[in-house]
């Protein structure tokens, strides 16, 4: 699709394909389940229709796991990038649960944490729009 060469792309195609493989695997599993559901005991010719999906699912799972086994050890954690990506909005839910643990009803805690978060965001935006003070300009 060309998305791999876009400069803003941060995730690797390999992992996108693995994610898609998981969905394909699930659909193959569903195909097998839907074929056998409701069958009585004994042999049924219906089961021959499950072979293709079963074999394809096994091959897909095996090949995906082989790739995963090779790729995961090569991943590097860049702690500075992770910390930089951990913006304040990531922790709003923690604030809600702290308020609930302190005895506030959930709805009230949620509304309060949400309001406080947006007030802080608005204050930051306002501060960013204001021209620097004379003392800040002389530094």
C-alpha angles and dihedrals in degrees: 000000000000094000091116092072097048110118094225093056110118103167126072123244090229092066093043089055090048090052090051090047088058090056092046089049090052091051091051089050090051091049090056094045094049090051095053101035113114097012115141124229120291133045121324128187086221088079093069086069090062096059097081094048092045094051092044091049092050093049093046092049093047095048093046093050091049090055092046091051089055098041104045097062089054095056117109125206111221101198095189091056091048093050091047090053092052097094124178094262089066090068102045091098089056089056090053093052092047089055091048090049088052089058106268119136111253097245092050093046091049094050092047096048091046092050093047091049094052091045090055091047092051091049091051092049091048091049090050091053096050116094114248118266121252091255091053092050094054094055 
